[in-house]
Amino acid sequence: MSRIVLRSWSPGLQKISLVHVLREEAGLSLTAAKESVDDLLAGKVVTVDIPEERKPLTVAEQIRSLGVICDIIGP
């Protein structure tokens, strides 16, 4: 399992799309995904587990395209 660390965000962050990606790619519930995005907006660092069947690099690229500064930890 890999992890993506959401460190910060850029102006123009696509909040709703980020919630959608976190739900689909990390398997988070709507509530957990929304809380993660709200924490990120509040300046907290958020770590999200990505299941093995997902490609963490592809997921990280999706997240970055939405305005998030993130890193991949793990394989």
KOLSE-363924 format. One record per residue: residue number from 0; y, x, z of N, C-alpha, C in turn. Coordinates in pm, whole numbers, padded with zeros to 5 digits, m for minus. Example, Ala and Ser with C-alpha at 12.3 -4.5 7.8 and 13.67 -1.06 7.14 Angstrom:
% KOLSE-363924
<pt num="0" n_north="m00569" n_east="01319" n_up="00780" ca_north="m00450" ca_east="01230" ca_up="00780" c_north="m00330" c_east="01320" c_up="00780"/>
<pt num="1" n_north="m00225" n_east="01285" n_up="00708" ca_north="m00106" ca_east="01367" ca_up="00714" c_north="00003" c_east="01290" c_up="00787"/>
END
This chain:
% KOLSE-363924
<pt num="0" n_north="m00118" n_east="00085" n_up="00000" ca_north="00000" ca_east="00000" ca_up="00000" c_north="00123" c_east="00089" c_up="00000"/>
<pt num="1" n_north="00219" n_east="00050" n_up="m00077" ca_north="00347" ca_east="00122" ca_up="m00084" c_north="00453" c_east="00039" c_up="m00013"/>
<pt num="2" n_north="00560" n_east="00106" n_up="00019" ca_north="00674" ca_east="00039" ca_up="00081" c_north="00800" c_east="00071" c_up="00002"/>
<pt num="3" n_north="00886" n_east="m00027" n_up="m00005" ca_north="01017" ca_east="m00005" ca_up="m00065" c_north="01119" c_east="m00024" c_up="00047"/>
<pt num="4" n_north="01204" n_east="00077" n_up="00061" ca_north="01307" ca_east="00074" ca_up="00164" c_north="01439" c_east="00036" c_up="00097"/>
<pt num="5" n_north="01491" n_east="m00079" n_up="00136" ca_north="01619" ca_east="m00128" ca_up="00085" c_north="01727" c_east="m00071" c_up="00176"/>
<pt num="6" n_north="01803" n_east="00024" n_up="00124" ca_north="01898" ca_east="00098" ca_up="00208" c_north="02038" c_east="00038" c_up="00209"/>
<pt num="7" n_north="02082" n_east="m00011" n_up="00096" ca_north="02218" ca_east="m00064" ca_up="00087" c_north="02230" c_east="m00145" c_up="m00041"/>
<pt num="8" n_north="02348" n_east="m00198" n_up="m00065" ca_north="02368" ca_east="m00283" ca_up="m00184" c_north="02502" c_east="m00253" c_up="m00248"/>
<pt num="9" n_north="02512" n_east="m00289" n_up="m00374" ca_north="02633" ca_east="m00268" ca_up="m00452" c_north="02705" c_east="m00401" c_up="m00470"/>
<pt num="10" n_north="02837" n_east="m00397" n_up="m00492" ca_north="02908" ca_east="m00521" ca_up="m00522" c_north="02845" c_east="m00588" c_up="m00645"/>
<pt num="11" n_north="02836" n_east="m00717" n_up="m00640" ca_north="02773" ca_east="m00790" ca_up="m00749" c_north="02625" c_east="m00813" c_up="m00725"/>
<pt num="12" n_north="02579" n_east="m00785" n_up="m00604" ca_north="02438" ca_east="m00806" ca_up="m00569" c_north="02396" c_east="m00948" c_up="m00605"/>
<pt num="13" n_north="02282" n_east="m00959" n_up="m00670" ca_north="02230" ca_east="m01090" ca_up="m00710" c_north="02134" c_east="m01138" c_up="m00601"/>
<pt num="14" n_north="02191" n_east="m01199" n_up="m00498" ca_north="02119" ca_east="m01237" ca_up="m00377" c_north="02002" c_east="m01332" c_up="m00406"/>
<pt num="15" n_north="02025" n_east="m01436" n_up="m00480" ca_north="01920" ca_east="m01535" ca_up="m00505" c_north="01806" c_east="m01473" c_up="m00585"/>
<pt num="16" n_north="01840" n_east="m01392" n_up="m00684" ca_north="01736" ca_east="m01325" ca_up="m00763" c_north="01657" c_east="m01226" c_up="m00677"/>
<pt num="17" n_north="01724" n_east="m01159" n_up="m00583" ca_north="01655" ca_east="m01066" ca_up="m00494" c_north="01556" c_east="m01142" c_up="m00405"/>
<pt num="18" n_north="01597" n_east="m01256" n_up="m00353" ca_north="01505" ca_east="m01339" ca_up="m00273" c_north="01383" c_east="m01375" c_up="m00357"/>
<pt num="19" n_north="01406" n_east="m01413" n_up="m00480" ca_north="01298" ca_east="m01451" ca_up="m00571" c_north="01201" c_east="m01334" c_up="m00594"/>
<pt num="20" n_north="01254" n_east="m01214" n_up="m00620" ca_north="01169" ca_east="m01096" ca_up="m00642" c_north="01090" c_east="m01062" c_up="m00517"/>
<pt num="21" n_north="01152" n_east="m01068" n_up="m00401" ca_north="01081" ca_east="m01037" ca_up="m00276" c_north="00968" c_east="m01137" c_up="m00251"/>
<pt num="22" n_north="00990" n_east="m01261" n_up="m00287" ca_north="00884" ca_east="m01362" ca_up="m00271" c_north="00769" c_east="m01333" c_up="m00365"/>
<pt num="23" n_north="00799" n_east="m01307" n_up="m00490" ca_north="00695" ca_east="m01288" ca_up="m00590" c_north="00621" c_east="m01155" c_up="m00575"/>
<pt num="24" n_north="00695" n_east="m01047" n_up="m00557" ca_north="00636" ca_east="m00914" ca_up="m00561" c_north="00584" c_east="m00865" c_up="m00426"/>
<pt num="25" n_north="00646" n_east="m00909" n_up="m00317" ca_north="00603" ca_east="m00864" ca_up="m00185" c_north="00526" c_east="m00972" c_up="m00111"/>
<pt num="26" n_north="00522" n_east="m01092" n_up="m00167" ca_north="00448" ca_east="m01201" ca_up="m00103" c_north="00514" c_east="m01257" c_up="00021"/>
<pt num="27" n_north="00646" n_east="m01238" n_up="00033" ca_north="00716" ca_east="m01291" ca_up="00150" c_north="00738" c_east="m01441" c_up="00136"/>
<pt num="28" n_north="00746" n_east="m01507" n_up="00249" ca_north="00782" ca_east="m01649" ca_up="00247" c_north="00930" c_east="m01661" c_up="00211"/>
<pt num="29" n_north="00973" n_east="m01780" n_up="00178" ca_north="01114" ca_east="m01801" ca_up="00147" c_north="01202" c_east="m01761" c_up="00265"/>
<pt num="30" n_north="01161" n_east="m01799" n_up="00384" ca_north="01240" ca_east="m01766" ca_up="00504" c_north="01246" c_east="m01616" c_up="00526"/>
<pt num="31" n_north="01132" n_east="m01546" n_up="00515" ca_north="01129" ca_east="m01402" ca_up="00537" c_north="01209" c_east="m01327" c_up="00430"/>
<pt num="32" n_north="01200" n_east="m01372" n_up="00306" ca_north="01274" ca_east="m01308" ca_up="00198" c_north="01425" c_east="m01326" c_up="00219"/>
<pt num="33" n_north="01466" n_east="m01447" n_up="00256" ca_north="01608" ca_east="m01473" ca_up="00280" c_north="01659" c_east="m01392" c_up="00399"/>
<pt num="34" n_north="01580" n_east="m01384" n_up="00506" ca_north="01619" ca_east="m01304" ca_up="00622" c_north="01632" c_east="m01156" c_up="00586"/>
<pt num="35" n_north="01542" n_east="m01107" n_up="00502" ca_north="01549" ca_east="m00967" ca_up="00459" c_north="01678" c_east="m00941" c_up="00382"/>
<pt num="36" n_north="01714" n_east="m01030" n_up="00293" ca_north="01837" ca_east="m01015" ca_up="00215" c_north="01959" c_east="m01025" c_up="00307"/>
<pt num="37" n_north="01957" n_east="m01119" n_up="00400" ca_north="02068" ca_east="m01132" ca_up="00494" c_north="02083" c_east="m01007" c_up="00581"/>
<pt num="38" n_north="01969" n_east="m00949" n_up="00624" ca_north="01973" ca_east="m00825" ca_up="00702" c_north="02034" c_east="m00712" c_up="00619"/>
<pt num="39" n_north="01994" n_east="m00703" n_up="00492" ca_north="02048" ca_east="m00600" ca_up="00403" c_north="02200" c_east="m00616" c_up="00390"/>
<pt num="40" n_north="02245" n_east="m00740" n_up="00371" ca_north="02389" ca_east="m00766" ca_up="00358" c_north="02465" c_east="m00735" c_up="00487"/>
<pt num="41" n_north="02395" n_east="m00743" n_up="00601" ca_north="02457" ca_east="m00713" ca_up="00729" c_north="02459" c_east="m00562" c_up="00758"/>
<pt num="42" n_north="02406" n_east="m00482" n_up="00665" ca_north="02409" ca_east="m00337" ca_up="00682" c_north="02283" c_east="m00277" c_up="00740"/>
<pt num="43" n_north="02181" n_east="m00357" n_up="00757" ca_north="02054" ca_east="m00306" ca_up="00811" c_north="01968" c_east="m00250" c_up="00698"/>
<pt num="44" n_north="01884" n_east="m00152" n_up="00733" ca_north="01785" ca_east="m00100" ca_up="00639" c_north="01662" c_east="m00190" c_up="00648"/>
<pt num="45" n_north="01612" n_east="m00235" n_up="00534" ca_north="01499" ca_east="m00328" ca_up="00529" c_north="01382" c_east="m00260" c_up="00459"/>
<pt num="46" n_north="01264" n_east="m00267" n_up="00519" ca_north="01143" ca_east="m00212" ca_up="00459" c_north="01052" c_east="m00327" c_up="00418"/>
<pt num="47" n_north="01004" n_east="m00321" n_up="00293" ca_north="00920" ca_east="m00427" ca_up="00238" c_north="00789" c_east="m00365" c_up="00190"/>
<pt num="48" n_north="00676" n_east="m00421" n_up="00233" ca_north="00545" ca_east="m00375" ca_up="00188" c_north="00514" c_east="m00436" c_up="00052"/>
<pt num="49" n_north="00465" n_east="m00353" n_up="m00038" ca_north="00426" ca_east="m00398" ca_up="m00172" c_north="00275" c_east="m00387" c_up="m00182"/>
<pt num="50" n_north="00205" n_east="m00497" n_up="m00209" ca_north="00059" ca_east="m00494" ca_up="m00220" c_north="00014" c_east="m00396" c_up="m00329"/>
<pt num="51" n_north="m00108" n_east="m00344" n_up="m00313" ca_north="m00160" ca_east="m00243" ca_up="m00404" c_north="m00166" c_east="m00289" c_up="m00549"/>
<pt num="52" n_north="m00191" n_east="m00417" n_up="m00572" ca_north="m00204" ca_east="m00463" ca_up="m00710" c_north="m00070" c_east="m00466" c_up="m00785"/>
<pt num="53" n_north="00039" n_east="m00453" n_up="m00713" ca_north="00172" ca_east="m00448" ca_up="m00775" c_north="00209" c_east="m00302" c_up="m00797"/>
<pt num="54" n_north="00293" n_east="m00277" n_up="m00895" ca_north="00337" ca_east="m00141" ca_up="m00923" c_north="00471" c_east="m00119" c_up="m00854"/>
<pt num="55" n_north="00474" n_east="m00034" n_up="m00751" ca_north="00597" ca_east="m00018" ca_up="m00673" c_north="00715" c_east="00033" c_up="m00755"/>
<pt num="56" n_north="00690" n_east="00118" n_up="m00855" ca_north="00800" ca_east="00167" ca_up="m00937" c_north="00863" c_east="00054" c_up="m01016"/>
<pt num="57" n_north="00781" n_east="m00034" n_up="m01071" ca_north="00832" ca_east="m00149" ca_up="m01146" c_north="00910" c_east="m00242" c_up="m01055"/>
<pt num="58" n_north="00857" n_east="m00267" n_up="m00935" ca_north="00925" ca_east="m00354" ca_up="m00840" c_north="01059" c_east="m00292" c_up="m00798"/>
<pt num="59" n_north="01059" n_east="m00161" n_up="m00771" ca_north="01182" ca_east="m00092" ca_up="m00731" c_north="01287" c_east="m00101" c_up="m00844"/>
<pt num="60" n_north="01243" n_east="m00087" n_up="m00968" ca_north="01336" ca_east="m00098" ca_up="m01080" c_north="01397" c_east="m00238" c_up="m01087"/>
<pt num="61" n_north="01314" n_east="m00340" n_up="m01064" ca_north="01365" ca_east="m00478" ca_up="m01063" c_north="01470" c_east="m00494" c_up="m00954"/>
<pt num="62" n_north="01438" n_east="m00444" n_up="m00835" ca_north="01529" ca_east="m00457" ca_up="m00721" c_north="01659" c_east="m00381" c_up="m00747"/>
<pt num="63" n_north="01649" n_east="m00261" n_up="m00804" ca_north="01769" ca_east="m00183" ca_up="m00835" c_north="01857" c_east="m00254" c_up="m00938"/>
<pt num="64" n_north="01794" n_east="m00321" n_up="m01034" ca_north="01871" ca_east="m00390" ca_up="m01138" c_north="01952" c_east="m00507" c_up="m01081"/>
<pt num="65" n_north="01915" n_east="m00550" n_up="m00961" ca_north="01986" ca_east="m00661" ca_up="m00895" c_north="02100" c_east="m00613" c_up="m00806"/>
<pt num="66" n_north="02115" n_east="m00479" n_up="m00792" ca_north="02226" ca_east="m00425" ca_up="m00715" c_north="02188" c_east="m00368" c_up="m00579"/>
<pt num="67" n_north="02062" n_east="m00328" n_up="m00564" ca_north="02015" ca_east="m00273" ca_up="m00436" c_north="01988" c_east="m00124" c_up="m00452"/>
<pt num="68" n_north="02025" n_east="m00047" n_up="m00353" ca_north="01992" ca_east="00094" ca_up="m00348" c_north="01865" c_east="00104" c_up="m00264"/>
<pt num="69" n_north="01756" n_east="00154" n_up="m00326" ca_north="01627" ca_east="00155" ca_up="m00257" c_north="01546" c_east="00279" c_up="m00291"/>
<pt num="70" n_north="01445" n_east="00306" n_up="m00208" ca_north="01352" ca_east="00417" ca_up="m00226" c_north="01211" c_east="00366" c_up="m00211"/>
<pt num="71" n_north="01116" n_east="00438" n_up="m00271" ca_north="00975" ca_east="00404" ca_up="m00258" c_north="00912" c_east="00502" c_up="m00160"/>
<pt num="72" n_north="00831" n_east="00449" n_up="m00069" ca_north="00756" ca_east="00533" ca_up="00025" c_north="00609" c_east="00502" c_up="00003"/>
<pt num="73" n_north="00528" n_east="00604" n_up="m00011" ca_north="00385" ca_east="00583" ca_up="m00030" c_north="00343" c_east="00609" c_up="m00173"/>
<pt num="74" n_north="00215" n_east="00585" n_up="m00200" ca_north="00159" ca_east="00619" ca_up="m00332" c_north="00224" c_east="00547" c_up="m00447"/>
END
